[in-house]
Structure formats: structure tokens, C-alpha cells
Amino acid sequence: MAAPVELTVLPDTVFVERVATGQFLNFDLAFANPSESEAVLVSVELRVTDRGGRLVLRRTVDAHGLRPGIETIPDRVVPPSGSLLVFNPLHTFPADLDLATVTCSCTLESDEQRTTVVAEVRPVAYEQKTELVLPLRGRVFVAGGHDFLSPHRRIDPSHPLAAQLGLRANSGRYADDLSLVDEGGALFVAEGRNLDDWFGFGATVRAPGAGNVVAAVGEVRDNTFTGEGVEFPAPPGEPAASIFGNHLVLDHENGEYSVLGHLQYGSLEVESGDTVEAGQPVARLGLSGNTDFVHLHYQLQSGPDARLAEALPAAFAGIGPLEPGMIFEID
């Protein structure tokens, strides 16, 4: 009999994120296939037991129905002697559910056999150490969040491009994109073909928390808009600058690091080695790096290098965790 497919949950520590709409578990299912036959994922089942060991929830995504739920997972084949990363499709839970233990059972089929592999998750509530303030002021729009459909959530370190950049983890798992909008929710005036048409371009970016500047990149030219889209300048050699463009990394000196990305060319007001206070102006908002619209990329992570650090959930004073699509006023 062929060796069974192996299942690992990533990251090693899974955090419970509590928001107004419920509880989120943000993790991935990593499959490794040591056999010489491909294996196809046909079902994912999650069972939740509370602290008393009682089963309190059971959910399944499988091949039942005319357009079955398993088809929402586009890549389901684990190649021979290969691997596959699947973003867990069962991620949202009732607000009052006790998520003591989550058991993931995944069934796969191959020419030789049908097997079920199991992994267990014990979610924990992250105790944030840094008191964070939102780094933008004005009418702030959460243009990109970290929900199941967000590109921040859907980063596969085994993807060829990710591997080329040296990514070993998804440090942006809980990242958010913040823009400035007018009363009607517009991001820009006219057609937005000039950077100055965007309400956020040139806006003051503030330190989200006290700490030390451990990385400061400010010499990446801003992208420009053309009639056919966005024109990117020659990419810088540093991988982080290719992703974030001009950016800052702040060490909050407690195991938490903030990343502020897509800053305006030449706008940094601090440099590596500087100490900053929460709310202190540190740069202006731009259009540098891997982006086609004006926004501030923010993420909290466990180390200074975004390629290696694990993502950490972030909540902001007076707001809490951000959810995609939110619009609010910050004085």
C-alpha cells in the first residue's frame, strides 16, 4: 500500500480572532504526498469540541450536490512526491462558541486507495502587547482586509514567485490595506489618473505604536498611472522593497513588529535607529511597491523580516480588529 498523504496545519500557532460578526480561524492545510500516485482532496470536515470535551459543531465541505462545495477549492490535486497548500474553507464560527479543539479531517482519493488524514488545532487568543493607534487619520476605508477572500490571506509560500522572494511564512495573514475616501466612498476625484487625484496620496502616516525603527526604505520611485494601467519603475533589488516599496519596520520591543508599506518616494521622516512614539508622523502615503492603488499596507508580525516572521492579529485603540469594507472617521 502506498504511503498515506500527510497533513499539517499552518501556522504552528492558530489564533482566534474575535470580531463583531463572530470568530475567525485563519489557518492553512498543507498536504505532502510521498507516494507515486496523485491524490485528490474530496472533503474537508471540521469538528469543534469545547473545554469539557463535548462536540459542539461539525461542518463539512464535500462533493455532494450539482455544484458541490468542494469546487470552491480550485486546486485539489496533491501531485506524486509533491505538496499542496489549501486555504481552510471553514473559517468563521459563532461568537459564543467554545473553540477549545478543532479537528480537521480531510479525505483524499487516489488510484490505490481512499484515505482520511487528521490534524488537530488548539486555537489560542492572542494577547496583544502593543497599544496600537491607526496610522492614518481622516475618513479611513479598509480597502483590503485579511478575510478568506483577501490576497493577504491567500499567500502560498510554496508558489514560485513567493519562493523567488524568499518567503517562508505568511507574515501578512492579518494585514490590512487602508485608504482615504470622501463621503461617498470615492478614492479619487476625476478618473484618478494623476497621483494627486487620490485623497490618500501624500497623507501623513503615523507610527502605530512606540518603538525603534529597524528598517527604513524611502528611495523607491512611486508607480504612475497610464491609460493602460499602472507603470512600475524598475524593481529594487531588496525583496521587501519589491513588495512594500518604501516602507518602515518598527520594533515595539516586546516581540511585535509593525510594517508600514507603499509609502511616498522621499517622504520618510525617520531612519533606522530612531525611536518613535505612537502617533508620531513618520512618512507620507504613496504608491510604491507592488500596488496599483493608493493605500497604506499595515501588518503586525513576530520578527523584523517579513519573509520569515509569523503574522500576529492586530487591534487598534478605539476601533478593535479591522474588518474589510469598514469606513470610519479618525480625528
C-alpha positions as YAML, in Angstrom:
chain: A
units: angstrom
residues:
- id: 1
  name: MET
  ca: [0.00, 0.00, 0.00]
- id: 2
  name: ALA
  ca: [1.25, 3.49, -0.86]
- id: 3
  name: ALA
  ca: [2.36, 5.77, 1.95]
- id: 4
  name: PRO
  ca: [-0.52, 7.99, 3.07]
- id: 5
  name: VAL
  ca: [-0.69, 11.68, 2.40]
- id: 6
  name: GLU
  ca: [0.49, 13.76, 5.36]
- id: 7
  name: LEU
  ca: [-1.47, 16.75, 6.71]
- id: 8
  name: THR
  ca: [-0.01, 19.70, 8.61]
- id: 9
  name: VAL
  ca: [-1.79, 22.83, 9.84]
- id: 10
  name: LEU
  ca: [-0.03, 26.15, 9.25]
- id: 11
  name: PRO
  ca: [0.96, 28.23, 11.10]
- id: 12
  name: ASP
  ca: [2.04, 26.24, 14.16]
- id: 13
  name: THR
  ca: [0.01, 28.51, 16.45]
- id: 14
  name: VAL
  ca: [-3.52, 29.33, 15.30]
- id: 15
  name: PHE
  ca: [-5.07, 32.44, 16.81]
- id: 16
  name: VAL
  ca: [-8.75, 33.09, 17.46]
- id: 17
  name: GLU
  ca: [-9.74, 36.45, 16.03]
- id: 18
  name: ARG
  ca: [-12.90, 37.83, 17.66]
- id: 19
  name: VAL
  ca: [-14.78, 40.49, 15.70]
- id: 20
  name: ALA
  ca: [-18.33, 41.85, 15.70]
- id: 21
  name: THR
  ca: [-19.53, 39.23, 13.23]
- id: 22
  name: GLY
  ca: [-18.14, 36.20, 15.06]
- id: 23
  name: GLN
  ca: [-14.86, 34.33, 15.43]
- id: 24
  name: PHE
  ca: [-12.33, 33.66, 12.69]
- id: 25
  name: LEU
  ca: [-9.66, 30.96, 12.46]
- id: 26
  name: ASN
  ca: [-7.05, 31.86, 9.88]
- id: 27
  name: PHE
  ca: [-5.01, 28.76, 9.00]
- id: 28
  name: ASP
  ca: [-3.94, 26.64, 6.05]
- id: 29
  name: LEU
  ca: [-3.95, 22.92, 5.31]
- id: 30
  name: ALA
  ca: [-0.61, 21.68, 3.99]
- id: 31
  name: PHE
  ca: [-0.60, 18.28, 2.28]
- id: 32
  name: ALA
  ca: [2.51, 16.25, 1.44]
- id: 33
  name: ASN
  ca: [2.24, 13.23, -0.84]
- id: 34
  name: PRO
  ca: [5.18, 10.77, -0.57]
- id: 35
  name: SER
  ca: [3.59, 8.26, -2.98]
- id: 36
  name: GLU
  ca: [3.99, 7.90, -6.74]
- id: 37
  name: SER
  ca: [0.26, 8.48, -7.39]
- id: 38
  name: GLU
  ca: [-1.61, 11.75, -7.25]
- id: 39
  name: ALA
  ca: [-4.20, 12.19, -4.51]
- id: 40
  name: VAL
  ca: [-7.35, 14.29, -4.90]
- id: 41
  name: LEU
  ca: [-8.94, 16.12, -1.99]
- id: 42
  name: VAL
  ca: [-12.65, 15.22, -1.87]
- id: 43
  name: SER
  ca: [-13.79, 16.50, 1.53]
- id: 44
  name: VAL
  ca: [-12.80, 18.72, 4.45]
- id: 45
  name: GLU
  ca: [-14.53, 18.28, 7.80]
- id: 46
  name: LEU
  ca: [-14.08, 20.33, 10.97]
- id: 47
  name: ARG
  ca: [-15.25, 19.15, 14.37]
- id: 48
  name: VAL
  ca: [-15.20, 21.54, 17.32]
- id: 49
  name: THR
  ca: [-15.12, 20.30, 20.90]
- id: 50
  name: ASP
  ca: [-15.40, 22.54, 23.95]
- id: 51
  name: ARG
  ca: [-13.23, 22.51, 27.06]
- id: 52
  name: GLY
  ca: [-15.40, 19.79, 28.54]
- id: 53
  name: GLY
  ca: [-14.68, 17.52, 25.58]
- id: 54
  name: ARG
  ca: [-18.20, 17.88, 24.19]
- id: 55
  name: LEU
  ca: [-18.74, 18.04, 20.43]
- id: 56
  name: VAL
  ca: [-20.39, 21.43, 19.77]
- id: 57
  name: LEU
  ca: [-20.08, 21.87, 15.99]
- id: 58
  name: ARG
  ca: [-19.45, 19.76, 12.89]
- id: 59
  name: ARG
  ca: [-19.13, 21.17, 9.37]
- id: 60
  name: THR
  ca: [-18.19, 19.60, 6.06]
- id: 61
  name: VAL
  ca: [-17.24, 20.75, 2.57]
- id: 62
  name: ASP
  ca: [-17.52, 17.82, 0.15]
- id: 63
  name: ALA
  ca: [-18.60, 16.62, -3.29]
- id: 64
  name: HIS
  ca: [-22.37, 16.43, -2.69]
- id: 65
  name: GLY
  ca: [-24.73, 18.41, -4.93]
- id: 66
  name: LEU
  ca: [-24.85, 19.61, -8.52]
- id: 67
  name: ARG
  ca: [-22.16, 22.25, -7.91]
- id: 68
  name: PRO
  ca: [-20.52, 20.86, -4.77]
- id: 69
  name: GLY
  ca: [-18.83, 22.98, -2.15]
- id: 70
  name: ILE
  ca: [-15.50, 21.23, -2.63]
- id: 71
  name: GLU
  ca: [-15.28, 23.01, -6.01]
- id: 72
  name: THR
  ca: [-14.72, 26.29, -4.16]
- id: 73
  name: ILE
  ca: [-11.21, 24.92, -3.57]
- id: 74
  name: PRO
  ca: [-9.69, 25.36, -7.06]
- id: 75
  name: ASP
  ca: [-6.58, 23.21, -6.58]
- id: 76
  name: ARG
  ca: [-7.34, 19.85, -5.01]
- id: 77
  name: VAL
  ca: [-4.72, 17.56, -6.52]
- id: 78
  name: VAL
  ca: [-1.66, 16.66, -4.44]
- id: 79
  name: PRO
  ca: [0.88, 15.60, -7.08]
- id: 80
  name: PRO
  ca: [3.06, 12.49, -6.71]
- id: 81
  name: SER
  ca: [6.02, 13.20, -4.43]
- id: 82
  name: GLY
  ca: [4.64, 16.72, -4.17]
- id: 83
  name: SER
  ca: [2.69, 19.07, -1.93]
- id: 84
  name: LEU
  ca: [-0.41, 21.26, -1.91]
- id: 85
  name: LEU
  ca: [-1.48, 24.19, 0.28]
- id: 86
  name: VAL
  ca: [-5.22, 24.64, 0.79]
- id: 87
  name: PHE
  ca: [-6.70, 27.69, 2.49]
- id: 88
  name: ASN
  ca: [-9.09, 26.32, 5.10]
- id: 89
  name: PRO
  ca: [-12.62, 26.91, 3.71]
- id: 90
  name: LEU
  ca: [-14.31, 26.56, 7.13]
- id: 91
  name: HIS
  ca: [-13.07, 29.67, 8.89]
- id: 92
  name: THR
  ca: [-15.98, 31.50, 10.54]
- id: 93
  name: PHE
  ca: [-17.72, 30.48, 13.77]
- id: 94
  name: PRO
  ca: [-20.44, 31.83, 16.10]
- id: 95
  name: ALA
  ca: [-19.21, 34.44, 18.56]
- id: 96
  name: ASP
  ca: [-20.09, 32.40, 21.67]
- id: 97
  name: LEU
  ca: [-18.74, 29.02, 20.51]
- id: 98
  name: ASP
  ca: [-16.00, 27.49, 22.68]
- id: 99
  name: LEU
  ca: [-13.22, 26.70, 20.21]
- id: 100
  name: ALA
  ca: [-11.13, 24.59, 22.56]
- id: 101
  name: THR
  ca: [-10.16, 21.97, 19.98]
- id: 102
  name: VAL
  ca: [-10.75, 21.90, 16.23]
- id: 103
  name: THR
  ca: [-10.16, 18.57, 14.49]
- id: 104
  name: CYS
  ca: [-9.57, 18.73, 10.74]
- id: 105
  name: SER
  ca: [-10.35, 15.52, 8.81]
- id: 106
  name: CYS
  ca: [-9.51, 15.56, 5.12]
- id: 107
  name: THR
  ca: [-10.37, 12.72, 2.75]
- id: 108
  name: LEU
  ca: [-8.33, 12.11, -0.39]
- id: 109
  name: GLU
  ca: [-8.70, 9.63, -3.22]
- id: 110
  name: SER
  ca: [-6.01, 8.06, -5.38]
- id: 111
  name: ASP
  ca: [-5.83, 5.12, -7.76]
- id: 112
  name: GLU
  ca: [-4.82, 2.85, -4.93]
- id: 113
  name: GLN
  ca: [-6.97, 3.96, -2.01]
- id: 114
  name: ARG
  ca: [-9.24, 6.42, -0.26]
- id: 115
  name: THR
  ca: [-7.66, 7.81, 2.89]
- id: 116
  name: THR
  ca: [-8.57, 10.27, 5.61]
- id: 117
  name: VAL
  ca: [-5.86, 12.29, 7.31]
- id: 118
  name: VAL
  ca: [-6.43, 14.19, 10.53]
- id: 119
  name: ALA
  ca: [-4.81, 17.19, 12.21]
- id: 120
  name: GLU
  ca: [-5.77, 18.90, 15.44]
- id: 121
  name: VAL
  ca: [-5.80, 22.61, 16.18]
- id: 122
  name: ARG
  ca: [-5.97, 24.18, 19.63]
- id: 123
  name: PRO
  ca: [-6.70, 27.84, 18.90]
- id: 124
  name: VAL
  ca: [-5.49, 30.48, 21.33]
- id: 125
  name: ALA
  ca: [-6.47, 34.09, 21.89]
- id: 126
  name: TYR
  ca: [-3.56, 36.38, 21.08]
- id: 127
  name: GLU
  ca: [-2.68, 38.80, 23.87]
- id: 128
  name: GLN
  ca: [-1.51, 41.90, 22.03]
- id: 129
  name: LYS
  ca: [1.30, 43.69, 23.84]
- id: 130
  name: THR
  ca: [1.49, 46.98, 21.95]
- id: 131
  name: GLU
  ca: [-1.22, 49.62, 22.24]
- id: 132
  name: LEU
  ca: [-1.77, 50.48, 18.60]
- id: 133
  name: VAL
  ca: [-3.30, 53.59, 17.08]
- id: 134
  name: LEU
  ca: [-4.47, 53.74, 13.49]
- id: 135
  name: PRO
  ca: [-1.62, 55.12, 11.34]
- id: 136
  name: LEU
  ca: [-3.96, 57.23, 9.14]
- id: 137
  name: ARG
  ca: [-6.37, 59.99, 10.08]
- id: 138
  name: GLY
  ca: [-9.45, 61.18, 8.25]
- id: 139
  name: ARG
  ca: [-12.18, 59.14, 6.59]
- id: 140
  name: VAL
  ca: [-10.47, 55.75, 6.55]
- id: 141
  name: PHE
  ca: [-11.58, 52.87, 4.36]
- id: 142
  name: VAL
  ca: [-10.37, 49.30, 4.95]
- id: 143
  name: ALA
  ca: [-9.88, 48.67, 1.25]
- id: 144
  name: GLY
  ca: [-8.28, 45.26, 1.76]
- id: 145
  name: GLY
  ca: [-8.60, 43.06, 4.81]
- id: 146
  name: HIS
  ca: [-7.47, 39.60, 5.79]
- id: 147
  name: ASP
  ca: [-10.69, 37.63, 5.41]
- id: 148
  name: PHE
  ca: [-10.84, 34.37, 3.44]
- id: 149
  name: LEU
  ca: [-11.03, 36.15, 0.07]
- id: 150
  name: SER
  ca: [-8.30, 38.70, 0.73]
- id: 151
  name: PRO
  ca: [-4.98, 38.44, -1.13]
- id: 152
  name: HIS
  ca: [-3.24, 38.92, 2.24]
- id: 153
  name: ARG
  ca: [-4.84, 35.72, 3.45]
- id: 154
  name: ARG
  ca: [-4.14, 33.77, 0.28]
- id: 155
  name: ILE
  ca: [-0.34, 33.73, 0.20]
- id: 156
  name: ASP
  ca: [1.27, 30.38, -0.54]
- id: 157
  name: PRO
  ca: [5.00, 30.35, 0.37]
- id: 158
  name: SER
  ca: [5.47, 27.40, -2.00]
- id: 159
  name: HIS
  ca: [4.32, 29.45, -5.01]
- id: 160
  name: PRO
  ca: [7.24, 30.01, -7.42]
- id: 161
  name: LEU
  ca: [7.10, 33.81, -7.07]
- id: 162
  name: ALA
  ca: [6.91, 33.61, -3.27]
- id: 163
  name: ALA
  ca: [9.84, 31.21, -3.26]
- id: 164
  name: GLN
  ca: [11.78, 33.57, -5.52]
- id: 165
  name: LEU
  ca: [11.26, 36.37, -2.99]
- id: 166
  name: GLY
  ca: [12.39, 34.11, -0.15]
- id: 167
  name: LEU
  ca: [9.05, 33.88, 1.65]
- id: 168
  name: ARG
  ca: [8.99, 31.17, 4.29]
- id: 169
  name: ALA
  ca: [5.77, 32.19, 6.07]
- id: 170
  name: ASN
  ca: [2.74, 34.41, 5.53]
- id: 171
  name: SER
  ca: [3.54, 37.40, 7.72]
- id: 172
  name: GLY
  ca: [0.66, 39.28, 6.07]
- id: 173
  name: ARG
  ca: [-2.00, 36.81, 7.23]
- id: 174
  name: TYR
  ca: [-3.66, 39.56, 9.31]
- id: 175
  name: ALA
  ca: [-2.63, 42.55, 7.16]
- id: 176
  name: ASP
  ca: [-4.96, 45.39, 6.17]
- id: 177
  name: ASP
  ca: [-4.91, 47.98, 3.37]
- id: 178
  name: LEU
  ca: [-6.04, 51.44, 4.48]
- id: 179
  name: SER
  ca: [-7.18, 54.17, 2.12]
- id: 180
  name: LEU
  ca: [-8.74, 57.61, 2.49]
- id: 181
  name: VAL
  ca: [-12.13, 58.30, 0.85]
- id: 182
  name: ASP
  ca: [-14.70, 61.07, 0.60]
- id: 183
  name: GLU
  ca: [-18.28, 60.99, 1.95]
- id: 184
  name: GLY
  ca: [-19.43, 58.91, -1.00]
- id: 185
  name: GLY
  ca: [-16.65, 56.37, -0.60]
- id: 186
  name: ALA
  ca: [-14.67, 57.51, -3.65]
- id: 187
  name: LEU
  ca: [-10.91, 57.02, -3.54]
- id: 188
  name: PHE
  ca: [-10.10, 59.80, -6.00]
- id: 189
  name: VAL
  ca: [-11.50, 62.70, -8.00]
- id: 190
  name: ALA
  ca: [-11.94, 62.73, -11.80]
- id: 191
  name: GLU
  ca: [-10.58, 59.47, -13.23]
- id: 192
  name: GLY
  ca: [-7.75, 59.05, -10.75]
- id: 193
  name: ARG
  ca: [-5.09, 59.09, -13.43]
- id: 194
  name: ASN
  ca: [-2.88, 61.51, -11.51]
- id: 195
  name: LEU
  ca: [-1.46, 60.62, -8.13]
- id: 196
  name: ASP
  ca: [-2.69, 63.93, -6.72]
- id: 197
  name: ASP
  ca: [-6.26, 62.94, -7.67]
- id: 198
  name: TRP
  ca: [-6.20, 60.36, -4.86]
- id: 199
  name: PHE
  ca: [-7.40, 61.53, -1.45]
- id: 200
  name: GLY
  ca: [-4.77, 59.43, 0.30]
- id: 201
  name: PHE
  ca: [-1.72, 60.37, -1.75]
- id: 202
  name: GLY
  ca: [0.64, 62.42, 0.39]
- id: 203
  name: ALA
  ca: [-1.40, 61.90, 3.57]
- id: 204
  name: THR
  ca: [0.54, 61.79, 6.82]
- id: 205
  name: VAL
  ca: [1.40, 58.29, 8.01]
- id: 206
  name: ARG
  ca: [1.88, 57.97, 11.76]
- id: 207
  name: ALA
  ca: [3.67, 55.43, 13.91]
- id: 208
  name: PRO
  ca: [1.06, 52.92, 15.11]
- id: 209
  name: GLY
  ca: [2.93, 52.37, 18.35]
- id: 210
  name: ALA
  ca: [6.05, 53.34, 20.25]
- id: 211
  name: GLY
  ca: [9.27, 51.61, 19.26]
- id: 212
  name: ASN
  ca: [12.51, 51.67, 17.33]
- id: 213
  name: VAL
  ca: [12.92, 51.92, 13.57]
- id: 214
  name: VAL
  ca: [14.76, 48.78, 12.43]
- id: 215
  name: ALA
  ca: [14.22, 49.17, 8.67]
- id: 216
  name: ALA
  ca: [13.61, 52.29, 6.60]
- id: 217
  name: VAL
  ca: [13.41, 52.30, 2.80]
- id: 218
  name: GLY
  ca: [12.44, 55.56, 1.11]
- id: 219
  name: GLU
  ca: [14.14, 55.69, -2.29]
- id: 220
  name: VAL
  ca: [11.73, 53.61, -4.37]
- id: 221
  name: ARG
  ca: [10.04, 55.70, -7.06]
- id: 222
  name: ASP
  ca: [6.25, 55.83, -6.90]
- id: 223
  name: ASN
  ca: [4.33, 53.95, -9.57]
- id: 224
  name: THR
  ca: [2.44, 56.05, -12.11]
- id: 225
  name: PHE
  ca: [-0.92, 55.68, -13.81]
- id: 226
  name: THR
  ca: [-1.19, 55.38, -17.57]
- id: 227
  name: GLY
  ca: [-4.12, 54.97, -19.90]
- id: 228
  name: GLU
  ca: [-3.48, 51.22, -19.84]
- id: 229
  name: GLY
  ca: [-2.99, 50.73, -16.12]
- id: 230
  name: VAL
  ca: [-0.09, 51.20, -13.74]
- id: 231
  name: GLU
  ca: [3.52, 51.64, -14.76]
- id: 232
  name: PHE
  ca: [6.03, 50.23, -12.29]
- id: 233
  name: PRO
  ca: [9.60, 51.52, -12.14]
- id: 234
  name: ALA
  ca: [12.47, 49.03, -12.29]
- id: 235
  name: PRO
  ca: [12.13, 46.79, -9.23]
- id: 236
  name: PRO
  ca: [14.66, 47.35, -6.45]
- id: 237
  name: GLY
  ca: [17.00, 44.55, -5.54]
- id: 238
  name: GLU
  ca: [15.71, 44.12, -1.99]
- id: 239
  name: PRO
  ca: [12.78, 41.65, -1.82]
- id: 240
  name: ALA
  ca: [10.93, 43.63, 0.88]
- id: 241
  name: ALA
  ca: [11.12, 46.78, -1.26]
- id: 242
  name: SER
  ca: [9.75, 44.87, -4.24]
- id: 243
  name: ILE
  ca: [6.68, 44.01, -2.17]
- id: 244
  name: PHE
  ca: [6.19, 47.01, 0.11]
- id: 245
  name: GLY
  ca: [8.01, 49.68, -1.87]
- id: 246
  name: ASN
  ca: [9.06, 52.43, 0.51]
- id: 247
  name: HIS
  ca: [8.41, 51.07, 3.98]
- id: 248
  name: LEU
  ca: [9.21, 51.15, 7.66]
- id: 249
  name: VAL
  ca: [9.58, 48.34, 10.16]
- id: 250
  name: LEU
  ca: [9.12, 49.30, 13.81]
- id: 251
  name: ASP
  ca: [10.31, 47.13, 16.69]
- id: 252
  name: HIS
  ca: [7.92, 47.58, 19.61]
- id: 253
  name: GLU
  ca: [10.47, 45.81, 21.84]
- id: 254
  name: ASN
  ca: [8.07, 43.13, 23.01]
- id: 255
  name: GLY
  ca: [8.23, 40.59, 20.21]
- id: 256
  name: GLU
  ca: [5.86, 42.61, 17.98]
- id: 257
  name: TYR
  ca: [6.89, 44.48, 14.85]
- id: 258
  name: SER
  ca: [4.83, 46.82, 12.68]
- id: 259
  name: VAL
  ca: [5.28, 47.13, 8.91]
- id: 260
  name: LEU
  ca: [4.08, 50.24, 7.07]
- id: 261
  name: GLY
  ca: [4.22, 49.82, 3.29]
- id: 262
  name: HIS
  ca: [3.65, 51.69, -0.01]
- id: 263
  name: LEU
  ca: [4.99, 54.99, 1.34]
- id: 264
  name: GLN
  ca: [5.71, 58.01, -0.86]
- id: 265
  name: TYR
  ca: [9.11, 58.33, -2.50]
- id: 266
  name: GLY
  ca: [11.43, 60.55, -0.45]
- id: 267
  name: SER
  ca: [8.88, 61.14, 2.32]
- id: 268
  name: LEU
  ca: [10.37, 59.27, 5.27]
- id: 269
  name: GLU
  ca: [10.88, 61.47, 8.32]
- id: 270
  name: VAL
  ca: [12.75, 58.82, 10.32]
- id: 271
  name: GLU
  ca: [15.63, 56.46, 9.69]
- id: 272
  name: SER
  ca: [16.93, 53.18, 11.07]
- id: 273
  name: GLY
  ca: [17.94, 53.55, 14.71]
- id: 274
  name: ASP
  ca: [15.40, 56.29, 15.50]
- id: 275
  name: THR
  ca: [12.96, 55.99, 18.38]
- id: 276
  name: VAL
  ca: [9.33, 56.91, 17.69]
- id: 277
  name: GLU
  ca: [6.21, 57.49, 19.78]
- id: 278
  name: ALA
  ca: [2.71, 56.31, 18.96]
- id: 279
  name: GLY
  ca: [1.00, 58.80, 16.62]
- id: 280
  name: GLN
  ca: [4.24, 60.48, 15.55]
- id: 281
  name: PRO
  ca: [4.38, 61.43, 11.85]
- id: 282
  name: VAL
  ca: [6.90, 59.15, 10.13]
- id: 283
  name: ALA
  ca: [6.18, 59.41, 6.37]
- id: 284
  name: ARG
  ca: [3.58, 60.19, 3.73]
- id: 285
  name: LEU
  ca: [1.36, 57.81, 1.82]
- id: 286
  name: GLY
  ca: [2.41, 56.95, -1.73]
- id: 287
  name: LEU
  ca: [2.12, 54.37, -4.50]
- id: 288
  name: SER
  ca: [5.39, 52.48, -4.29]
- id: 289
  name: GLY
  ca: [5.95, 48.75, -4.46]
- id: 290
  name: ASN
  ca: [3.56, 46.01, -5.53]
- id: 291
  name: THR
  ca: [0.32, 48.01, -5.65]
- id: 292
  name: ASP
  ca: [-2.00, 49.54, -8.23]
- id: 293
  name: PHE
  ca: [-3.95, 51.88, -5.94]
- id: 294
  name: VAL
  ca: [-3.04, 54.35, -3.21]
- id: 295
  name: HIS
  ca: [-3.21, 52.71, 0.20]
- id: 296
  name: LEU
  ca: [-1.20, 52.04, 3.32]
- id: 297
  name: HIS
  ca: [-0.33, 48.40, 3.91]
- id: 298
  name: TYR
  ca: [-0.17, 47.59, 7.61]
- id: 299
  name: GLN
  ca: [0.74, 44.34, 9.30]
- id: 300
  name: LEU
  ca: [1.84, 43.20, 12.75]
- id: 301
  name: GLN
  ca: [4.37, 40.37, 12.80]
- id: 302
  name: SER
  ca: [6.64, 38.37, 15.10]
- id: 303
  name: GLY
  ca: [10.02, 39.48, 13.72]
- id: 304
  name: PRO
  ca: [11.75, 42.16, 11.66]
- id: 305
  name: ASP
  ca: [11.95, 40.19, 8.39]
- id: 306
  name: ALA
  ca: [8.55, 39.85, 6.69]
- id: 307
  name: ARG
  ca: [9.81, 36.85, 4.71]
- id: 308
  name: LEU
  ca: [10.37, 34.80, 7.85]
- id: 309
  name: ALA
  ca: [8.10, 36.25, 10.55]
- id: 310
  name: GLU
  ca: [4.71, 34.89, 11.53]
- id: 311
  name: ALA
  ca: [1.66, 37.13, 11.34]
- id: 312
  name: LEU
  ca: [0.05, 38.48, 14.50]
- id: 313
  name: PRO
  ca: [-3.56, 39.72, 14.86]
- id: 314
  name: ALA
  ca: [-3.81, 43.47, 15.45]
- id: 315
  name: ALA
  ca: [-6.45, 45.56, 17.21]
- id: 316
  name: PHE
  ca: [-6.45, 49.36, 17.31]
- id: 317
  name: ALA
  ca: [-7.40, 51.59, 20.23]
- id: 318
  name: GLY
  ca: [-11.00, 52.74, 20.00]
- id: 319
  name: ILE
  ca: [-11.68, 50.50, 16.99]
- id: 320
  name: GLY
  ca: [-10.61, 46.94, 17.67]
- id: 321
  name: PRO
  ca: [-9.77, 44.49, 14.89]
- id: 322
  name: LEU
  ca: [-10.42, 45.80, 11.39]
- id: 323
  name: GLU
  ca: [-12.84, 44.10, 9.03]
- id: 324
  name: PRO
  ca: [-12.82, 44.54, 5.23]
- id: 325
  name: GLY
  ca: [-15.06, 47.30, 3.89]
- id: 326
  name: MET
  ca: [-15.19, 49.29, 7.14]
- id: 327
  name: ILE
  ca: [-15.31, 53.09, 6.82]
- id: 328
  name: PHE
  ca: [-14.82, 55.31, 9.85]
- id: 329
  name: GLU
  ca: [-13.63, 58.77, 10.87]
- id: 330
  name: ILE
  ca: [-10.38, 59.19, 12.80]
- id: 331
  name: ASP
  ca: [-9.57, 62.67, 14.10]
...
